[in-house]
Protein backbone atom coordinates (compact mmCIF):
# COMPACT_ATOMS: atom_id res chain seq x y z
CA UNK A 1 0.00 0.00 0.00
CA UNK A 2 2.86 2.33 0.76
CA UNK A 3 4.40 1.88 -2.69
CA UNK A 4 1.08 2.48 -4.43
CA UNK A 5 0.58 5.61 -2.33
CA UNK A 6 4.02 6.94 -3.23
CA UNK A 7 3.40 6.32 -6.94
CA UNK A 8 0.05 8.14 -6.77
CA UNK A 9 1.57 11.02 -4.83
CA UNK A 10 4.39 11.30 -7.39
CA UNK A 11 1.86 11.36 -10.24
CA UNK A 12 -0.14 14.07 -8.47
CA UNK A 13 2.90 16.29 -7.98
CA UNK A 14 4.02 15.78 -11.59
CA UNK A 15 0.54 16.79 -12.77
CA UNK A 16 0.71 19.79 -10.46
CA UNK A 17 4.16 20.71 -11.85
CA UNK A 18 2.93 20.35 -15.44
CA UNK A 19 0.02 22.67 -14.74
CA UNK A 20 2.37 25.27 -13.22
CA UNK A 21 4.52 25.65 -16.33
CA UNK A 22 4.29 28.99 -18.10
CA UNK A 23 3.34 27.43 -21.43
CA UNK A 24 0.52 25.31 -19.99
CA UNK A 25 -0.80 27.30 -17.05
CA UNK A 26 -4.03 25.52 -15.99
CA UNK A 27 -5.19 26.19 -12.40
CA UNK A 28 -7.84 23.44 -12.49
CA UNK A 29 -5.27 20.84 -13.49
CA UNK A 30 -3.04 22.07 -10.68
CA UNK A 31 -5.89 21.68 -8.23
CA UNK A 32 -6.52 18.15 -9.54
CA UNK A 33 -2.83 17.26 -9.20
CA UNK A 34 -2.66 18.60 -5.65
CA UNK A 35 -5.86 16.73 -4.77
CA UNK A 36 -4.46 13.45 -6.13
CA UNK A 37 -1.21 13.96 -4.22
CA UNK A 38 -3.12 14.76 -1.01
CA UNK A 39 -5.38 11.71 -1.29
CA UNK A 40 -2.46 9.35 -1.82
CA UNK A 41 -0.56 11.02 1.03
CA UNK A 42 -3.50 10.29 3.31
CA UNK A 43 -3.31 6.62 2.23
CA UNK A 44 0.42 6.53 3.02
CA UNK A 45 0.22 7.83 6.59
CA UNK A 46 -1.78 4.97 8.19
CA UNK A 47 0.24 2.37 6.29
CA UNK A 48 3.53 3.83 7.52
CA UNK A 49 2.26 3.92 11.11
CA UNK A 50 1.11 0.31 10.84
CA UNK A 51 4.52 -0.66 9.47
CA UNK A 52 6.19 0.93 12.49
CA UNK A 53 3.87 -1.01 14.79
CA UNK A 54 4.74 -4.24 12.97
CA UNK A 55 8.51 -3.72 12.79
CA UNK A 56 9.38 -2.11 16.13
CA UNK A 57 9.36 -4.16 19.32
CA UNK A 58 6.62 -3.29 21.80
CA UNK A 59 8.99 -1.94 24.44
CA UNK A 60 10.54 0.56 21.99
CA UNK A 61 7.35 1.54 20.20
CA UNK A 62 6.44 4.55 22.37
CA UNK A 63 9.90 6.08 21.88
CA UNK A 64 9.78 5.52 18.11
CA UNK A 65 6.30 7.05 17.84
CA UNK A 66 7.43 10.02 19.96
CA UNK A 67 10.32 10.70 17.57
CA UNK A 68 8.04 10.06 14.56
CA UNK A 69 5.44 12.61 15.70
CA UNK A 70 8.08 15.10 16.81
CA UNK A 71 9.57 15.03 13.30
CA UNK A 72 6.10 15.50 11.80
CA UNK A 73 5.54 18.55 14.03
CA UNK A 74 8.93 20.03 13.11
CA UNK A 75 8.18 19.45 9.42
CA UNK A 76 4.76 21.10 9.76
CA UNK A 77 6.36 24.21 11.25
CA UNK A 78 9.52 24.54 9.15
CA UNK A 79 8.30 22.99 5.88
CA UNK A 80 5.80 25.67 4.87
CA UNK A 81 8.31 28.44 5.58
CA UNK A 82 11.01 26.93 3.38
CA UNK A 83 8.52 25.61 0.84
CA UNK A 84 6.77 28.93 0.34
CA UNK A 85 10.05 30.76 -0.35
CA UNK A 86 11.30 28.10 -2.74
CA UNK A 87 7.91 27.59 -4.44
CA UNK A 88 7.44 31.33 -4.96
CA UNK A 89 10.76 31.60 -6.82
CA UNK A 90 10.85 28.17 -8.53
CA UNK A 91 7.36 26.60 -8.67
CA UNK A 92 7.94 23.92 -11.32
CA UNK A 93 11.39 22.96 -10.04
CA UNK A 94 10.02 22.61 -6.51
CA UNK A 95 7.21 20.29 -7.58
CA UNK A 96 9.50 18.19 -9.78
CA UNK A 97 11.95 17.91 -6.85
CA UNK A 98 9.11 16.65 -4.64
CA UNK A 99 8.18 14.09 -7.30
CA UNK A 100 11.83 12.98 -7.53
CA UNK A 101 11.94 12.65 -3.75
CA UNK A 102 8.85 10.43 -4.01
CA UNK A 103 10.61 8.28 -6.61
CA UNK A 104 13.62 7.98 -4.29
CA UNK A 105 11.27 6.93 -1.49
CA UNK A 106 9.74 4.34 -3.81
CA UNK A 107 13.17 2.91 -4.63
CA UNK A 108 14.05 2.75 -0.93
CA UNK A 109 10.74 1.08 -0.09
CA UNK A 110 11.27 -1.52 -2.79
CA UNK A 111 14.86 -2.17 -1.78
CA UNK A 112 14.61 -2.18 2.02
CA UNK A 113 10.90 -2.56 2.72
CA UNK A 114 9.09 -5.83 3.13
CA UNK A 115 5.55 -6.98 3.76
CA UNK A 116 4.63 -6.55 7.41
CA UNK A 117 1.08 -7.86 7.23
CA UNK A 118 0.13 -9.73 10.39
CA UNK A 119 -0.45 -13.46 10.62
CA UNK A 120 -3.70 -14.56 8.96
CA UNK A 121 -5.25 -17.99 9.51
CA UNK A 122 -7.11 -20.12 7.01
CA UNK A 123 -10.51 -21.41 8.14
CA UNK A 124 -9.08 -24.92 8.51
CA UNK A 125 -6.48 -23.67 11.00
CA UNK A 126 -3.51 -23.51 8.64
CA UNK A 127 -1.35 -20.57 7.73
CA UNK A 128 0.53 -19.79 4.55
CA UNK A 129 3.91 -18.18 4.78
CA UNK A 130 5.70 -15.73 2.56
CA UNK A 131 9.47 -15.29 2.85
CA UNK A 132 10.15 -12.40 0.49
CA UNK A 133 8.75 -14.39 -2.43
CA UNK A 134 5.82 -16.67 -3.00
CA UNK A 135 6.37 -20.08 -1.37
CA UNK A 136 3.65 -21.80 -3.39
CA UNK A 137 0.94 -23.61 -1.50
CA UNK A 138 3.14 -24.66 1.40
CA UNK A 139 0.98 -24.67 4.51
CA UNK A 140 1.98 -25.38 8.06
CA UNK A 141 -0.05 -26.38 11.07
CA UNK A 142 -0.90 -23.63 13.58
CA UNK A 143 1.00 -25.49 16.32
CA UNK A 144 4.31 -24.95 14.53
CA UNK A 145 3.94 -21.24 13.73
CA UNK A 146 6.38 -20.22 16.49
CA UNK A 147 9.21 -21.77 14.45
CA UNK A 148 8.44 -19.62 11.40
CA UNK A 149 10.43 -16.41 11.06
CA UNK A 150 8.64 -15.08 7.94
CA UNK A 151 5.65 -12.94 7.14
CA UNK A 152 2.27 -14.48 6.42
CA UNK A 153 -0.56 -13.83 4.06
CA UNK A 154 -3.96 -15.28 3.22
CA UNK A 155 -4.06 -16.48 -0.37
MARBA-3410 file (N, C-alpha, C, O; in Angstrom, 1 decimal):
155
0.8,-1.2,0.0,0.0,0.0,0.0,0.9,1.3,0.0,0.5,2.3,-0.6 ~ 2.0,1.2,0.7,2.9,2.3,0.8,3.4,2.7,-0.6,3.5,3.8,-1.0 ~ 3.8,1.6,-1.4,4.4,1.9,-2.7,3.4,2.5,-3.6,3.7,3.4,-4.4 ~ 2.2,1.9,-3.6,1.1,2.5,-4.4,0.8,3.9,-4.1,0.6,4.8,-4.9 ~ 0.8,4.2,-2.8,0.6,5.6,-2.3,1.7,6.5,-2.8,1.4,7.7,-3.2
2.9,6.1,-2.8,4.0,6.9,-3.2,3.9,7.2,-4.7,4.2,8.3,-5.2 ~ 3.6,6.2,-5.5,3.4,6.3,-6.9,2.3,7.3,-7.2,2.5,8.2,-8.1 ~ 1.2,7.2,-6.6,0.1,8.1,-6.8,0.4,9.6,-6.4,0.0,10.5,-7.0 ~ 1.1,9.7,-5.3,1.6,11.0,-4.8,2.5,11.6,-5.8,2.4,12.8,-6.1 ~ 3.4,10.8,-6.4,4.4,11.3,-7.4,3.6,11.8,-8.6,4.0,12.8,-9.2
2.7,11.0,-9.1,1.9,11.4,-10.2,1.1,12.7,-10.0,1.1,13.5,-10.9 ~ 0.6,12.8,-8.8,-0.1,14.1,-8.5,0.8,15.3,-8.5,0.4,16.3,-9.0 ~ 2.0,15.2,-8.0,2.9,16.3,-8.0,3.4,16.6,-9.4,3.7,17.7,-9.7 ~ 3.6,15.5,-10.2,4.0,15.8,-11.6,2.9,16.5,-12.4,3.2,17.4,-13.2 ~ 1.7,16.1,-12.1,0.5,16.8,-12.8,0.5,18.2,-12.3,0.2,19.1,-13.1
0.7,18.4,-11.0,0.7,19.8,-10.5,1.8,20.6,-11.1,1.6,21.8,-11.4 ~ 3.0,20.0,-11.2,4.2,20.7,-11.8,3.9,21.0,-13.3,4.2,22.1,-13.8 ~ 3.3,20.1,-14.0,2.9,20.4,-15.4,2.0,21.5,-15.6,2.1,22.3,-16.5 ~ 1.0,21.6,-14.7,0.0,22.7,-14.7,0.6,24.0,-14.4,0.0,25.1,-14.7 ~ 1.8,24.0,-13.7,2.4,25.3,-13.2,3.4,25.8,-14.2,3.9,26.9,-14.0
3.6,25.1,-15.3,4.5,25.6,-16.3,3.9,26.9,-17.0,2.7,27.0,-17.1 ~ 4.8,27.8,-17.5,4.3,29.0,-18.1,3.6,28.7,-19.4,2.7,29.5,-19.8 ~ 4.0,27.7,-20.1,3.3,27.4,-21.4,2.0,26.7,-21.3,1.2,26.7,-22.2 ~ 1.7,26.1,-20.2,0.5,25.3,-20.0,-0.2,25.7,-18.7,-0.6,24.8,-18.0 ~ -0.3,26.9,-18.3,-0.8,27.3,-17.1,-2.3,27.0,-17.0,-3.1,27.6,-17.6
-2.6,25.9,-16.2,-4.0,25.5,-16.0,-4.3,25.3,-14.5,-3.9,24.3,-13.9 ~ -5.0,26.3,-13.8,-5.2,26.2,-12.4,-6.0,25.0,-12.0,-5.8,24.4,-11.0 ~ -7.0,24.6,-12.8,-7.8,23.4,-12.5,-7.0,22.1,-12.5,-7.3,21.3,-11.7 ~ -6.1,22.0,-13.4,-5.3,20.8,-13.5,-4.3,20.8,-12.3,-4.0,19.8,-11.8 ~ -3.9,22.0,-11.9,-3.0,22.1,-10.7,-3.8,21.7,-9.4,-3.3,21.0,-8.6
-5.1,22.1,-9.4,-5.9,21.7,-8.2,-6.1,20.2,-8.2,-6.1,19.5,-7.2 ~ -6.3,19.6,-9.4,-6.5,18.2,-9.5,-5.2,17.4,-9.1,-5.3,16.4,-8.4 ~ -4.1,17.9,-9.6,-2.8,17.3,-9.2,-2.6,17.3,-7.7,-2.2,16.3,-7.1 ~ -2.9,18.5,-7.1,-2.7,18.6,-5.7,-3.7,17.7,-4.9,-3.3,17.2,-3.9 ~ -4.9,17.6,-5.4,-5.9,16.7,-4.8,-5.4,15.3,-4.8,-5.5,14.5,-3.8
-4.9,14.8,-6.0,-4.5,13.5,-6.1,-3.3,13.2,-5.2,-3.3,12.2,-4.5 ~ -2.4,14.1,-5.1,-1.2,14.0,-4.2,-1.7,13.9,-2.8,-1.1,13.1,-2.0 ~ -2.6,14.7,-2.4,-3.1,14.8,-1.0,-3.8,13.5,-0.6,-3.7,13.0,0.5 ~ -4.6,13.0,-1.6,-5.4,11.7,-1.3,-4.4,10.6,-1.1,-4.5,9.8,-0.1 ~ -3.4,10.4,-2.0,-2.5,9.3,-1.8,-1.6,9.5,-0.6,-1.1,8.5,0.0
-1.3,10.8,-0.2,-0.6,11.0,1.0,-1.4,10.5,2.2,-0.8,10.0,3.2 ~ -2.7,10.8,2.2,-3.5,10.3,3.3,-3.6,8.8,3.3,-3.9,8.2,4.4 ~ -3.4,8.1,2.2,-3.3,6.6,2.2,-2.0,6.2,2.8,-1.9,5.1,3.5 ~ -0.9,6.9,2.6,0.4,6.5,3.0,0.6,6.6,4.5,1.2,5.7,5.1 ~ 0.0,7.6,5.2,0.2,7.8,6.6,-0.2,6.6,7.5,0.6,6.2,8.3
-1.4,6.1,7.3,-1.8,5.0,8.2,-0.9,3.7,7.9,-0.6,2.9,8.8 ~ -0.6,3.5,6.6,0.2,2.4,6.3,1.6,2.5,6.9,2.2,1.5,7.4 ~ 2.2,3.7,6.9,3.5,3.8,7.5,3.5,3.7,9.0,4.4,3.1,9.6 ~ 2.4,4.1,9.7,2.3,3.9,11.1,2.0,2.5,11.4,2.6,2.0,12.5 ~ 1.3,1.7,10.6,1.1,0.3,10.8,2.4,-0.4,10.6,2.7,-1.4,11.4
3.2,0.0,9.7,4.5,-0.7,9.5,5.4,-0.5,10.7,6.1,-1.4,11.1 ~ 5.4,0.7,11.3,6.2,0.9,12.5,5.7,0.0,13.6,6.5,-0.6,14.3 ~ 4.4,-0.1,13.7,3.9,-1.0,14.8,4.3,-2.5,14.5,4.5,-3.2,15.5 ~ 4.4,-2.9,13.3,4.7,-4.2,13.0,6.2,-4.5,13.1,6.6,-5.6,13.5 ~ 7.1,-3.5,12.8,8.5,-3.7,12.8,9.2,-3.5,14.1,10.1,-4.2,14.5
8.7,-2.5,14.9,9.4,-2.1,16.1,8.8,-3.0,17.3,7.6,-3.2,17.4 ~ 9.8,-3.4,18.1,9.4,-4.2,19.3,8.5,-3.3,20.2,8.6,-2.1,20.3 ~ 7.6,-4.0,21.0,6.6,-3.3,21.8,7.3,-2.4,22.8,6.7,-1.3,23.1 ~ 8.4,-2.8,23.4,9.0,-1.9,24.4,9.6,-0.7,23.9,9.9,0.3,24.6 ~ 9.9,-0.6,22.6,10.5,0.6,22.0,9.5,1.4,21.2,9.9,2.5,20.7
8.3,0.9,21.1,7.3,1.5,20.2,7.0,3.0,20.6,6.9,3.8,19.8 ~ 6.8,3.2,21.9,6.4,4.5,22.4,7.5,5.6,22.1,7.2,6.7,21.7 ~ 8.8,5.2,22.2,9.9,6.1,21.9,9.9,6.4,20.4,10.1,7.5,20.0 ~ 9.7,5.3,19.6,9.8,5.5,18.1,8.6,6.4,17.7,8.8,7.3,16.8 ~ 7.4,6.2,18.2,6.3,7.0,17.8,6.5,8.5,18.3,6.1,9.4,17.6
7.2,8.7,19.5,7.4,10.0,20.0,8.4,10.8,19.0,8.1,11.9,18.7 ~ 9.4,10.1,18.5,10.3,10.7,17.6,9.6,10.9,16.2,9.8,12.0,15.6 ~ 8.8,10.0,15.8,8.0,10.1,14.6,7.1,11.3,14.6,7.2,12.1,13.6 ~ 6.4,11.5,15.6,5.4,12.6,15.7,6.2,13.9,15.9,5.7,15.0,15.5 ~ 7.3,13.9,16.6,8.1,15.1,16.8,8.6,15.6,15.5,8.6,16.8,15.2
9.1,14.7,14.6,9.6,15.0,13.3,8.4,15.6,12.4,8.6,16.5,11.6 ~ 7.3,15.0,12.6,6.1,15.5,11.8,5.8,16.9,12.2,5.6,17.8,11.4 ~ 5.8,17.2,13.5,5.5,18.6,14.0,6.6,19.5,13.6,6.3,20.7,13.2 ~ 7.9,19.1,13.6,8.9,20.0,13.1,8.7,20.3,11.6,8.9,21.4,11.2 ~ 8.4,19.3,10.9,8.2,19.5,9.4,7.0,20.4,9.1,7.0,21.1,8.2
5.9,20.3,10.0,4.8,21.1,9.8,5.1,22.6,10.0,4.5,23.5,9.4 ~ 6.0,22.8,10.9,6.4,24.2,11.3,7.4,24.8,10.2,7.2,25.9,9.7 ~ 8.4,24.0,10.0,9.5,24.5,9.2,9.2,24.4,7.7,9.6,25.2,6.9 ~ 8.6,23.3,7.3,8.3,23.0,5.9,7.6,24.1,5.1,8.0,24.5,4.0 ~ 6.5,24.6,5.6,5.8,25.7,4.9,6.6,27.0,4.7,6.5,27.7,3.7
7.5,27.2,5.7,8.3,28.4,5.6,9.3,28.3,4.4,9.4,29.1,3.6 ~ 10.0,27.2,4.4,11.0,26.9,3.4,10.3,26.7,2.0,10.7,27.2,1.0 ~ 9.2,25.9,2.1,8.5,25.6,0.8,7.9,26.8,0.2,7.9,26.9,-1.1 ~ 7.4,27.8,0.9,6.8,28.9,0.3,7.8,29.8,-0.3,7.6,30.4,-1.4 ~ 9.0,30.0,0.3,10.1,30.8,-0.3,10.5,30.1,-1.6,10.7,30.8,-2.7
10.8,28.8,-1.6,11.3,28.1,-2.7,10.2,28.0,-3.8,10.5,28.2,-5.0 ~ 9.0,27.7,-3.5,7.9,27.6,-4.4,7.6,28.9,-5.1,7.3,29.0,-6.3 ~ 7.7,30.0,-4.4,7.4,31.3,-5.0,8.4,31.7,-6.1,8.1,32.2,-7.1 ~ 9.7,31.3,-5.8,10.8,31.6,-6.8,10.9,30.5,-7.9,11.2,30.9,-9.1 ~ 10.7,29.3,-7.6,10.8,28.2,-8.5,9.7,27.2,-8.4,9.9,26.1,-7.9
8.5,27.5,-8.9,7.4,26.6,-8.7,7.5,25.2,-9.3,7.2,24.2,-8.7 ~ 7.9,25.2,-10.6,7.9,23.9,-11.3,9.1,23.1,-10.8,8.9,21.9,-10.6 ~ 10.2,23.7,-10.5,11.4,23.0,-10.0,11.1,22.4,-8.7,11.5,21.2,-8.4 ~ 10.4,23.1,-7.8,10.0,22.6,-6.5,9.1,21.4,-6.6,9.4,20.4,-5.9 ~ 8.1,21.4,-7.5,7.2,20.3,-7.6,7.9,19.1,-8.2,7.6,17.9,-7.8
8.8,19.3,-9.2,9.5,18.2,-9.8,10.5,17.6,-8.7,10.6,16.4,-8.7 ~ 11.1,18.4,-7.9,11.9,17.9,-6.9,11.2,17.1,-5.9,11.7,16.1,-5.4 ~ 9.9,17.5,-5.5,9.1,16.7,-4.6,8.8,15.3,-5.3,8.8,14.3,-4.6 ~ 8.5,15.3,-6.6,8.2,14.1,-7.3,9.4,13.2,-7.4,9.3,12.0,-7.2 ~ 10.6,13.8,-7.5,11.8,13.0,-7.5,12.1,12.4,-6.1,12.6,11.3,-6.0
11.8,13.2,-5.1,11.9,12.6,-3.7,11.0,11.5,-3.5,11.3,10.5,-2.8 ~ 9.8,11.6,-4.1,8.8,10.4,-4.0,9.4,9.2,-4.7,9.3,8.1,-4.2 ~ 10.0,9.4,-5.9,10.6,8.3,-6.6,11.8,7.7,-5.8,11.9,6.4,-5.8 ~ 12.6,8.5,-5.2,13.6,8.0,-4.3,13.0,7.2,-3.1,13.5,6.1,-2.8 ~ 12.0,7.7,-2.6,11.3,6.9,-1.5,10.7,5.6,-2.0,10.8,4.6,-1.3
10.2,5.6,-3.2,9.7,4.3,-3.8,10.9,3.3,-4.0,10.7,2.2,-3.7 ~ 12.0,3.8,-4.5,13.2,2.9,-4.6,13.6,2.4,-3.3,13.9,1.2,-3.2 ~ 13.7,3.2,-2.3,14.1,2.8,-0.9,13.0,1.8,-0.3,13.4,0.8,0.3 ~ 11.8,2.0,-0.6,10.7,1.1,-0.1,10.9,-0.3,-0.8,10.7,-1.3,-0.1 ~ 11.1,-0.3,-2.1,11.3,-1.5,-2.8,12.5,-2.3,-2.4,12.5,-3.5,-2.3
13.6,-1.5,-2.1,14.9,-2.2,-1.8,14.9,-2.7,-0.3,15.3,-3.8,-0.1 ~ 14.5,-1.8,0.6,14.6,-2.2,2.0,13.3,-2.6,2.7,13.3,-3.2,3.8 ~ 12.2,-2.2,2.1,10.9,-2.6,2.7,10.5,-4.0,2.5,11.0,-4.6,1.5 ~ 9.6,-4.5,3.3,9.1,-5.8,3.1,7.7,-5.9,3.7,7.3,-5.0,4.5 ~ 6.9,-6.9,3.3,5.5,-7.0,3.8,5.5,-7.2,5.3,6.2,-8.1,5.8
4.7,-6.4,6.0,4.6,-6.6,7.4,3.2,-6.9,7.8,2.8,-6.6,9.0 ~ 2.5,-7.5,6.9,1.1,-7.9,7.2,1.1,-8.9,8.4,1.9,-9.8,8.4 ~ 0.1,-8.8,9.3,0.1,-9.7,10.4,-0.3,-11.1,10.0,-0.8,-11.3,8.8 ~ -0.1,-12.1,10.8,-0.4,-13.5,10.6,-1.9,-13.6,10.4,-2.8,-13.1,11.1 ~ -2.3,-14.3,9.3,-3.7,-14.6,9.0,-3.9,-16.1,8.9,-3.1,-16.8,8.2
-5.0,-16.6,9.5,-5.3,-18.0,9.5,-6.3,-18.4,8.5,-7.2,-17.6,8.2 ~ -6.1,-19.5,7.9,-7.1,-20.1,7.0,-8.2,-20.7,7.9,-8.0,-21.0,9.1 ~ -9.4,-20.8,7.3,-10.5,-21.4,8.1,-10.2,-22.8,8.7,-10.7,-23.1,9.8 ~ -9.4,-23.6,8.0,-9.1,-24.9,8.5,-7.9,-24.9,9.5,-7.4,-26.0,9.8 ~ -7.5,-23.7,10.0,-6.5,-23.7,11.0,-5.1,-23.7,10.5,-4.1,-24.0,11.3
-4.9,-23.5,9.2,-3.5,-23.5,8.6,-3.1,-22.1,8.2,-4.0,-21.3,7.9 ~ -1.8,-21.9,8.2,-1.3,-20.6,7.7,-0.4,-20.8,6.5,0.2,-21.8,6.4 ~ -0.4,-19.8,5.7,0.5,-19.8,4.6,1.6,-18.8,4.8,1.3,-17.7,5.4 ~ 2.8,-19.1,4.5,3.9,-18.2,4.8,4.5,-17.6,3.5,4.4,-18.2,2.4 ~ 5.1,-16.4,3.7,5.7,-15.7,2.6,7.0,-15.2,3.1,7.1,-14.4,4.0
8.1,-15.7,2.4,9.5,-15.3,2.9,10.1,-14.4,1.8,11.1,-14.8,1.2 ~ 9.6,-13.3,1.5,10.2,-12.4,0.5,9.7,-12.8,-0.9,9.7,-11.9,-1.8 ~ 9.3,-14.0,-1.1,8.7,-14.4,-2.4,7.7,-15.5,-2.2,7.6,-16.0,-1.1 ~ 6.9,-15.7,-3.2,5.8,-16.7,-3.0,6.4,-18.1,-2.8,7.2,-18.6,-3.5 ~ 5.9,-18.7,-1.7,6.4,-20.1,-1.4,5.4,-21.1,-1.9,5.4,-22.3,-1.4
4.6,-20.8,-2.9,3.7,-21.8,-3.4,2.5,-22.0,-2.4,2.0,-21.1,-1.8 ~ 2.1,-23.3,-2.4,0.9,-23.6,-1.5,1.4,-24.3,-0.2,0.7,-25.1,0.4 ~ 2.6,-24.0,0.2,3.1,-24.7,1.4,2.4,-24.1,2.6,2.4,-22.9,2.9 ~ 1.7,-25.0,3.3,1.0,-24.7,4.5,1.6,-25.4,5.7,2.2,-26.5,5.6 ~ 1.5,-24.8,6.8,2.0,-25.4,8.1,0.9,-25.4,9.1,-0.1,-24.6,9.0
1.0,-26.3,10.0,0.0,-26.4,11.1,0.1,-25.2,12.0,1.3,-24.7,12.2 ~ -0.9,-24.8,12.7,-0.9,-23.6,13.6,0.0,-23.9,14.8,0.5,-23.0,15.4 ~ 0.2,-25.2,15.2,1.0,-25.5,16.3,2.5,-25.2,16.1,3.2,-25.0,17.0 ~ 2.9,-25.2,14.8,4.3,-24.9,14.5,4.6,-23.5,14.1,5.7,-23.3,13.6 ~ 3.7,-22.6,14.3,3.9,-21.2,13.7,5.0,-20.5,14.5,5.6,-19.5,14.0
5.3,-20.9,15.7,6.4,-20.2,16.5,7.8,-20.5,15.9,8.7,-19.7,16.2 ~ 7.9,-21.5,15.1,9.2,-21.8,14.5,9.4,-21.0,13.2,10.5,-20.9,12.7 ~ 8.4,-20.3,12.7,8.4,-19.6,11.4,8.9,-18.2,11.6,8.4,-17.5,12.5 ~ 9.9,-17.8,10.9,10.4,-16.4,11.1,10.1,-15.5,9.9,10.8,-14.6,9.6 ~ 9.0,-15.8,9.2,8.6,-15.1,7.9,7.4,-14.3,8.2,6.8,-14.3,9.2
6.9,-13.6,7.1,5.6,-12.9,7.1,4.6,-13.8,6.5,4.9,-14.6,5.6 ~ 3.3,-13.6,6.8,2.3,-14.5,6.4,1.2,-13.7,5.6,1.0,-12.5,5.8 ~ 0.5,-14.4,4.8,-0.6,-13.8,4.1,-1.7,-14.9,3.8,-1.4,-16.1,3.9 ~ -2.8,-14.4,3.6,-4.0,-15.3,3.2,-4.1,-15.3,1.7,-4.3,-14.2,1.1 ~ -4.0,-16.4,1.1,-4.1,-16.5,-0.4,-5.5,-16.5,-0.9,-5.7,-16.6,-2.1
END
